[in-house]
Amino acid sequence: MVPQPAPCRFSARFNKAIFSPPTASDGQRLLGDLAAQLTGAELHARQDAFAQASEFIHRAAQAGGVGPVKKSFPRKAVRGGIHVDIEVQGGIPFIPDV
């Protein structure tokens, strides 16, 4: 997960050493970890992006997870190109919590 654009390039990654797929709660935690890296102004500028990314994770869990995907939020372009990316390169993350 990466907030964009570049002057504000941070990321949060799931630990691949863990053998079970990341749950929706893991995804939400990663979003929170990412948000914690931003200043108040950076977070405010990405408020809608984080809300939409959170909803994407919630919907993915309802569907049983999501396969490889690259999504940018917000879905509608924002001035300055400010967005948050979710990139899944393999596996099925955001499975429902047990």
Contacts in CASP RR format, 6 or more apart in sequence:
PFRMAT RR
TARGET T0000
AUTHOR 0000-0000-0000
METHOD contacts of the structure
MODEL  1
MVPQPAPCRFSARFNKAIFSPPTASDGQRLLGDLAAQLTGAELHARQDAF
AQASEFIHRAAQAGGVGPVKKSFPRKAVRGGIHVDIEVQGGIPFIPDV
1 11 0 8 1.000
1 12 0 8 1.000
1 13 0 8 1.000
1 27 0 8 1.000
1 30 0 8 1.000
1 31 0 8 1.000
1 34 0 8 1.000
1 53 0 8 1.000
1 84 0 8 1.000
1 85 0 8 1.000
1 86 0 8 1.000
1 87 0 8 1.000
2 9 0 8 1.000
2 10 0 8 1.000
2 11 0 8 1.000
2 34 0 8 1.000
2 84 0 8 1.000
2 85 0 8 1.000
2 87 0 8 1.000
3 9 0 8 1.000
3 10 0 8 1.000
3 34 0 8 1.000
3 38 0 8 1.000
3 42 0 8 1.000
3 46 0 8 1.000
3 49 0 8 1.000
3 82 0 8 1.000
3 83 0 8 1.000
3 84 0 8 1.000
3 85 0 8 1.000
4 72 0 8 1.000
4 81 0 8 1.000
4 82 0 8 1.000
4 83 0 8 1.000
4 84 0 8 1.000
4 85 0 8 1.000
5 80 0 8 1.000
5 81 0 8 1.000
5 82 0 8 1.000
5 83 0 8 1.000
8 38 0 8 1.000
8 42 0 8 1.000
10 34 0 8 1.000
10 37 0 8 1.000
10 38 0 8 1.000
11 34 0 8 1.000
12 30 0 8 1.000
12 31 0 8 1.000
12 32 0 8 1.000
12 33 0 8 1.000
12 34 0 8 1.000
12 37 0 8 1.000
13 30 0 8 1.000
14 22 0 8 1.000
14 26 0 8 1.000
14 27 0 8 1.000
14 30 0 8 1.000
14 93 0 8 1.000
21 65 0 8 1.000
21 91 0 8 1.000
21 92 0 8 1.000
21 93 0 8 1.000
21 95 0 8 1.000
22 30 0 8 1.000
22 93 0 8 1.000
22 94 0 8 1.000
22 95 0 8 1.000
23 61 0 8 1.000
23 94 0 8 1.000
23 95 0 8 1.000
23 96 0 8 1.000
23 97 0 8 1.000
23 98 0 8 1.000
24 57 0 8 1.000
24 58 0 8 1.000
24 60 0 8 1.000
24 61 0 8 1.000
24 94 0 8 1.000
24 95 0 8 1.000
24 96 0 8 1.000
24 97 0 8 1.000
25 97 0 8 1.000
26 93 0 8 1.000
26 94 0 8 1.000
27 57 0 8 1.000
27 93 0 8 1.000
27 94 0 8 1.000
28 54 0 8 1.000
28 57 0 8 1.000
31 50 0 8 1.000
31 53 0 8 1.000
31 54 0 8 1.000
31 57 0 8 1.000
31 84 0 8 1.000
34 84 0 8 1.000
35 43 0 8 1.000
35 46 0 8 1.000
35 50 0 8 1.000
38 46 0 8 1.000
43 50 0 8 1.000
45 82 0 8 1.000
46 82 0 8 1.000
46 83 0 8 1.000
46 84 0 8 1.000
48 73 0 8 1.000
48 74 0 8 1.000
48 78 0 8 1.000
49 73 0 8 1.000
49 74 0 8 1.000
49 78 0 8 1.000
49 82 0 8 1.000
49 83 0 8 1.000
49 84 0 8 1.000
50 73 0 8 1.000
50 84 0 8 1.000
52 73 0 8 1.000
52 74 0 8 1.000
52 75 0 8 1.000
53 71 0 8 1.000
53 73 0 8 1.000
53 84 0 8 1.000
53 86 0 8 1.000
56 71 0 8 1.000
56 73 0 8 1.000
56 86 0 8 1.000
57 86 0 8 1.000
57 94 0 8 1.000
60 66 0 8 1.000
60 93 0 8 1.000
60 94 0 8 1.000
61 94 0 8 1.000
61 95 0 8 1.000
61 96 0 8 1.000
61 97 0 8 1.000
62 96 0 8 1.000
64 92 0 8 1.000
64 94 0 8 1.000
64 95 0 8 1.000
64 96 0 8 1.000
65 92 0 8 1.000
65 93 0 8 1.000
65 94 0 8 1.000
65 95 0 8 1.000
65 96 0 8 1.000
66 88 0 8 1.000
66 92 0 8 1.000
66 93 0 8 1.000
66 94 0 8 1.000
67 88 0 8 1.000
67 90 0 8 1.000
67 91 0 8 1.000
67 92 0 8 1.000
67 93 0 8 1.000
68 88 0 8 1.000
68 89 0 8 1.000
68 90 0 8 1.000
68 91 0 8 1.000
69 86 0 8 1.000
69 87 0 8 1.000
69 88 0 8 1.000
70 85 0 8 1.000
70 86 0 8 1.000
70 87 0 8 1.000
70 88 0 8 1.000
71 85 0 8 1.000
71 86 0 8 1.000
71 87 0 8 1.000
72 83 0 8 1.000
72 84 0 8 1.000
72 85 0 8 1.000
73 83 0 8 1.000
73 84 0 8 1.000
73 85 0 8 1.000
73 86 0 8 1.000
74 83 0 8 1.000
END
